[in-house]
Amino acid sequence: MNPVKSWCLAALLMLLMHAVSPGQALRAPESLDVPYEPTPSEVVVIMLEKARVGPADVVYDLGCGDGRIVVAAAGRFGARGVGIDLDPMRLREARENAEIARVADRVRFHLGDINDARIGEATVVTSYLLNDVNLSLRPLLFRQLRPGTRVVAHAFHMGDWDPDEIVRHPRARNNVVYLWVVPGSAGGRWEWTTPSDHGELRFVLDVEQEFQFLSARLSAGDGPAVPVKKAELRGSDIVVEAEFQAGDLPAKVTCSGAIHGDTILGTQTWATGADANTLNWLARRDPVDPAGDWEMAVSPRSASLDGCSLTISRESDGNLFAEFGHGGNRERLRHFYRWGACVRFDVPVSESSSTSYTGIVEGNALHGRAVRPDSSVFQWTASRASKWQSAAGGSRRSRRGEHR
């Protein structure tokens, strides 16, 4: 065969091998957890609008594909964006799309596993992943993201972390977009004083927390604690409403403020009859450290938790992790969350189910409720092992027994 014709034939064969449709040309590697399916442009806009994205935001898209979400965040909303994906061909397309949209100076794309991502600078996180992938990412979100960070997911939920808002849109898969706001740490006992006709009146607010949901009781002076009528948390912003009897008149107090560590700063409004008075609100919480070895039991006692233990330890970066011990075996728990004095952890029962424990630390005692996979509920308690001693400002363990 003529050498020139031979070369041309080889070139033609190479072109034919690569002349596939755009969807085929950028087919995701088989190792990816989620098949590539782009979010419709209208849904991208809805997601970013629902997260209230603006020029001050940093938007991280986990499993970014062709980069359309971070490109839109930069081009339409003026934000900065970061996309992370395992597929190098998709990332090449994403960078090309950023160049075309003239936002390459405002976005970055990284090749890597989203489970290993460092996303702490994000103010908004977006995803279009499957339910089980979202759930596996949940601990990472709580470990790295600051309170108030918005998390938006197209079509798929986060397990029993209920969303703050749900948006319906006909172009969205399953017709739904979810929004969560990473909650601050409100759990524990808050105390403050308020001027009254009889001097300073002391208030105590006991808060139990699971994700962004609160239940609370409020007591004034020596009076009995009353259930709080309203307790809401959005990011670090908290609102509490309760009603008392002030003599012959009912009194209503509304406290609203922002949580800063173990302090709340805001305002409290007292309404008695037609009169209302607004004052500054400064509440403080004694620091609580749940770290320690906890011996668990069911209340009333049964054999189901005999010999079980919970060890809560601190990693080098300051984050807490938990291990569950039973029958000589010890397992690190993937789902462990802490909000002030409140904790939540899931103990696997099988590959697809677990028992969820919620509790609150009070000195060297930890108690709460648990929900089994069959939805049955039981009360549980735990006591801190003697090598841990309760101290002002938290708990500590002797150096001899320290964990890594």
N, C-alpha and C positions, 0 to 999 in steps of 0.2 A: 504494500500500500504506500502511496505517496506520503512522505514524511509530513508535508504540510497538511494533507487531508487527515492523516492520523492525529496530528495535534489538534486540529479543529474538532474532530469527532470526540476526542477526550474532553476538550473544553465544553462541548455541547452536552456531553453526559454529566459533567460536573454541574452545569447550569440546571439541567433537568432534575438532578438530585436535590438541589436547593430551591427549586421553583415550586414550593408548596404554599398553601394558603397562609395568610398572616397568623391565624390561630394555631396552625401546625408548626410554623417556623419557630414559635417561641413556646413550645410545649414544655411544661414544668417537669423537672426531674421526678422520677418515680418515688424518690425518697421524701418528697414533700408531704406534709400532713394534710394539706388542703389543696384540692385541684384549683387551677386558676379560673376564676370567673369574675370579670370586672364589675364593679359597682356602677350602675347607670349614672350618667352625669347629673340628672335631676336629684338622685338620692344623695350623691356626694354633697350637693349644695344644701340639702335638707340636714344632713349630718353636721356640717360645719356651722350652719345657722343655729341649729339646736344647741350646739356647744358654745354658741356666742363667740366664735373665733374673731379675733381682732389683731391689729398690728403688734400688740404686746405679747402675743401668744407664741409658743413653740409647740407645733403639732407633730406628734410621732404616729406614723402609720405602721402597724405591725402586720407583716405580710403585704407589703405595699404594691406588689405586682408592677404595673406600668407607671406607678407614681402619680396617678391622677388625683388622689386626695391631697397629697402635700403640694402638688403643683397648683391645684385650685386654692388651697389655703394661702399660698404665697401670692398667686396672681390676682385672685378675686378679693381676698380678705386682708392682704398685707402682712400675713404672719410669716414666721420662719418655719421650715418643715424638715423632718428627717424620716426617711423611709428605710425599712429593714426587710430584707427578703433573702431566701436561700437560692433563688434562681438567678444566675448571672446574666442570662439572656433578657430576663424581665428588667433587671437593673439597668442594662444597657439601653433598653427602650425608655425607661424612666428618665435617664439622664438626657436622652435625645428630646423627650417631651418637655423637660425643663428648659432646654436650650431654645426650643421653638417658642415656648411661652415667655421667654426672656426673664426667667426667675432662677436661673442656675446659681446666681449669687446668694439666693435666699434659702436654698434647699440642699440637703445632702442625702446620699443614698449609701447604705452599708450592706455588704454581703455577710450574712450570718444567721444564726439560729435565734429566733425571737425569745426563746426560753433563756438565753444567756445575755439578753440585751440589757444595756444600761440606759434607763429612761428617766432618771431622776430629774433632769431639767425640763421635762415635758410639763406643759400646763393643760394640754389636750392630748388624749390618746384615742386613735381610731382603729377599728378592725373590721374585717369581713372574714371571720373564721368560723369553724364549726363549734357546736356547744361544748364538746369535750376539750377542745383546744382552748377555748375561752376559760373554762374552769381550771385547766392546768396552769393558765397564766395568772389566775386570780391572786395567789400568794405573792407573785412578783410585783403586781400592781400595788398591793398594800405595803409591801416591804420598801418600795422605792419611791412611790409617788407622794407628794405633799397633799395635806388636806385641801380640798377645794379644786383639785385637778379633775377635769371632766373627762369621762370615758364614754365614747360613743361606739356602738356596735351595730352593724347592718345585719339584721335577720336573726342573729343567734344570741342567746342569753348567757348569764353567768351563774347558772345553778340557782341555789337558794339565796344569793345576793340579789334581792329584788331591785329593779331599776327605780330611779327617782322619777323618770318620765318615760312615756312610750309615745312614739309618733307613728301614725298610720300613713302610708303612702302607696298608691297603686303600683308604682314602678319598683318598689322594694321587694326583695324576696320575702315571702311570707307576709308581705304588706306591712312590715314593721321595722322600726329603728328604735334602739334602746339608748337611754342616757343614764349614766350614774355619776354622782359627785363623790369623790373620795372623802369619807367622813373624818372629822377630827376626833380627838379622844375626850369624851365627855363622862365616861363611867367613873363612879366613885362618890365620895361625900364632899360637897361644897358647902362652905360656911361664909356668912357675912353678917354685918350688923347694919341696922337702919334706924335713924332717929325716930322717936315716937314721943307722945305726950308724957310718957313715963320713963324717958331716958332711952338709951340704946337697946334695941330689941334684936336678939340673936336669931338668925335663920339657919336652918340646915336643910340642904337639898340632897337627897340620896338618889343617884341615877344608875340604872342598869342599862347596858348598851349591847346591841348586837348589830353589827354593820352600822347603818345610819339610823336605826330605830331605837327609841328610848322609852323607858318606863321610869317614872319618878314619883317620889313622895316628898312633901315639903312640911316642915314643922316650924312654928314660930314660938320663941320663948320656951316656956314649959308646957305648951299645948301639945295635943296629939298630932302626929303626922297625918296629913291628908293627901289622898291621891292627887297628882297633878292633872289638871284637866287637859292640858296641851303641852307636849314636849317635842320639839322639832329640832333637827340638826341638819344643816346643809353646809358641807365643808366644815369650817371652824365656827360658823354662825349658829348660835343656839337661841331658841325662844321657849320660854316656860310660862304657863299661865296656871294660876290656882285661885281658889276661892276660900275665904275664911268668914267667920262670923265675928264682926267687930261690935261688941255690945248687942244692940238690937238691929244693927244694919249689916247686911252682907258686904264683905270687902273683896275686891278682886285685885290681884297683883299680876302684872305682866312684866317679865324680865327678859330683856333681849341684849345680846352682846356677842363678843368674839372670844374664843378660847385661845389663850397664849400660854402653852405649857400647862402649868397648874394654877393659872389665873384666868378669870373671866372679867373683861372690861366692857361696860355697856351702860344701859339705863334700866331703871325699874319704875313702873308707873302704878300708883295705887289709886283705885277708884272706890269710893264709899258713897253710895247714893248718887247724887249729881256732882259730887266733888271729885276731882282728880289731881294728883300731885306726882310730878316726875322728878326722880332723883338719880344721881349716879349709882351705878351698880359695880361693886368690886367684890368678887367672890374668890375664895382661895380653897385649894384642895391640898391636903397632905400628900406628898409623893408616895406612890405605892409601887413596890418592886415585886412582881410575881415570881421572880427567879427562885428556884429551890427544888427540893425533892418533896413531892407530895404523895402521901399514902391515901389511897382512894377507898371509898365505901359507898354503898347505896343506903339511902335513908327512906324508910326504915331498913335496917340492915338485912342484906341477903348475901348469898354466896357469889353473886354474879361479878362483883368487883373485888372479892377477897384476893389479896396478894397482888393487886394491880397498883401501879405507881405512875406518876407523871413527873417528869423532870424537865424543868424549864431553865434553859441556859442562855448565856449571852455570847454572840459571836464577836469577832474582832471589830466588825463595823458597828457594833452596838445593837444590832437587831437580835431579837429573841427567837429561839427555836425550841421545840418541845419533843420529847421522846416518851413513848408509852411503853411501860414494862409489864409483862405478865408471864408467869410460869418460867422465869429465867430468861425470856426473850425480851429484847428491847428494840423498838422500831421508831425511827425518826418520822414524825408526823408532817406530811406535806402541807396540810391545811391547819395552820395555827395563827390566830389573830389576837391582838391585844389592843384594848382601848382604855387607857387609864388603869383603873382597878378591875376592869372586866376582861375576860378571856373567852375565846371560842376555839375549839379544836375538834377535828373529825378523826375518829379511830376506825380504820377499815375493818369491816366484817367479812367482806369478800372482795373480789376484784372490782365489782361494780356497785358496792353499797358500803355504807359506814354509819356509825352512830355519832351524832353531833352533840357535843357538850358545850354548854354555856355556863359561865360562873362569874362570881365576883370575889375578890380577895378582901378579907377583913382581918388584919393582923396575920396570925399564923393559921387562919382558917380559910378555906376556899369552898364555896358551895354554889349549887345552881341546879339546872335541869338538863336532861338529856333526851334526845329523840332518836328512837331506833329506826331502822329501815322500814319497819311495818307501821311507823307513825305513832307507836305507843310511847308514852312519856313517863319518865321516872325522875325522882330527885336524887342527887348525889352530893357527897361531901368529901373533903380531903383535908388533911392536917399536914402542916409543914414538918419535915423531919427535924429532930432535935439539933442536928449539926448546923441548921440554919437558925439564926436568931433575929427576931424582929427588932428593928432599930428605928430611931427617929428618922423620918425621911425615907423609909423603905425597909428592905430586908437585906441581910448579907450573910455570907457563909464564911467559915474559917478557911484560911488559905490551904490548910491541909486537905480539905475536901473539894477544892475548886475543880470545876470542869474546864475543858479547853475553851 
